[in-house]
Amino acid sequence: MNTGSCLCGGIRFRIHAELAPVQICYCSQCRKAQGTAFGSNIPVKRADFELLSGQELLQCYSATPGKGRWFCRHCGSPIYSARDSLPDVLRVRAGTLDEPLHTRPAFHAHVASKCSWWDLPDDGLPRHPQGAS
């Protein structure tokens, strides 16, 4: 079981399953939504995600039709995203999870659109020019 929260602590959650590997994404939407060189996401079955507090603080923004990005309306921390086409899966932002985590990154996605100021690490992980299949 893993727990996590937003920066202000108003939103707290628990994941009732072993964590899948972290997915690193360099697309422009992930970069802008996270304010970093990449997004780090962990797919979680919706049934395994339990919101412990902060339902009233969760706010959704949709930059892409059919995909919502949920964040804390108080501190701005991104919590997860959800796609209408995958209703049973949330993509939890890895940085919101409490340490230690017992999972590692699996791949780098959308490396063809990475920002110019970030060098990809030489970590031996698969690199996908577009999304991972």
C-alpha positions in Angstrom: 0.0 0.0 0.0 1.2 3.5 -0.9 0.1 6.9 0.2 0.5 10.3 -1.3 -0.7 14.0 -1.1 -0.6 17.4 -2.6 1.9 20.0 -1.5 -0.4 21.6 1.1 -1.6 18.2 2.4 -5.3 19.0 1.8 -5.6 16.1 -0.7 -4.5 12.7 0.7 -4.8 9.4 -1.0 -3.9 5.7 -0.7 -3.2 3.1 -3.4 -4.2 -0.4 -2.5 -2.0 -2.3 -5.0 1.6 -2.8 -5.9 2.8 0.1 -8.0 3.3 -0.3 -11.7 6.6 1.0 -13.2 6.9 4.8 -13.6 6.3 6.1 -17.2 8.4 9.2 -18.1 6.8 11.4 -20.8 8.4 14.3 -22.6 5.5 15.6 -24.6 4.8 19.3 -24.5 1.5 18.9 -22.6 3.1 16.9 -19.8 5.9 19.4 -19.6 3.5 22.4 -19.4 1.2 20.6 -16.9 4.0 19.7 -14.6 6.3 22.7 -15.1 9.2 20.4 -15.6 11.2 18.7 -18.4 8.9 15.6 -18.2 6.0 14.1 -16.5 6.4 11.0 -14.3 3.2 9.0 -14.1 2.1 5.6 -12.6 -1.0 3.9 -14.0 -3.3 2.8 -11.2 -6.6 1.0 -11.4 -9.3 3.4 -10.3 -10.6 0.7 -7.9 -7.2 0.7 -6.2 -7.2 4.5 -5.6 -8.8 5.7 -2.4 -9.2 9.4 -1.8 -8.7 9.9 2.0 -9.3 13.7 2.2 -9.7 16.7 0.0 -12.5 15.8 -2.4 -13.6 19.5 -2.3 -10.1 20.6 -3.3 -9.9 18.4 -6.5 -10.3 20.5 -9.6 -10.2 19.2 -13.2 -8.7 20.9 -16.3 -9.1 19.4 -19.8 -6.6 20.6 -22.4 -7.4 17.6 -24.6 -11.0 16.4 -25.2 -11.6 13.2 -23.3 -8.7 13.7 -20.8 -8.9 15.4 -17.5 -6.0 16.5 -15.4 -6.9 16.6 -11.7 -5.1 19.0 -9.4 -5.4 20.7 -6.0 -7.2 24.0 -6.3 -5.4 25.3 -3.2 -1.7 24.6 -3.9 -1.8 23.6 -7.6 -0.2 20.2 -7.2 -1.1 17.8 -10.1 -2.6 14.6 -8.6 -3.6 12.4 -11.6 -5.1 12.4 -15.1 -7.9 10.2 -16.4 -9.0 9.4 -20.0 -12.6 8.7 -21.0 -11.2 6.0 -23.3 -9.6 4.2 -20.2 -12.3 4.8 -17.5 -10.7 2.2 -15.1 -7.2 3.8 -15.1 -5.8 6.9 -13.4 -2.3 8.1 -14.1 -1.1 9.2 -10.7 1.8 11.8 -10.6 4.7 9.9 -9.1 6.0 13.0 -7.3 2.9 13.1 -5.1 3.6 9.7 -3.6 5.2 9.3 -0.2 8.7 7.8 -0.1 10.1 5.2 -0.3 8.7 3.9 -3.6 9.4 0.3 -4.6 9.1 0.8 -8.4 11.4 2.3 -11.0 10.9 3.9 -14.5 10.1 1.6 -17.3 10.6 3.8 -20.4 10.9 7.3 -21.9 7.9 8.3 -24.1 7.6 11.2 -26.6 11.3 11.8 -26.7 11.0 13.4 -30.1 9.3 16.3 -28.5 11.5 16.7 -25.4 12.6 20.2 -24.5 16.0 21.5 -25.7 17.5 22.2 -22.3 17.2 18.6 -20.9 19.5 15.8 -21.8 18.0 12.3 -21.6 19.7 10.1 -19.0 21.9 7.3 -20.1 19.9 4.7 -18.1 19.4 2.0 -20.7 15.6 2.3 -20.7 13.6 2.1 -23.9 13.1 5.4 -25.7 10.0 5.9 -27.8 9.9 8.8 -30.2 6.2 9.0 -29.7 4.0 7.3 -27.1 4.9 3.9 -25.8 2.8 1.1 -27.3 
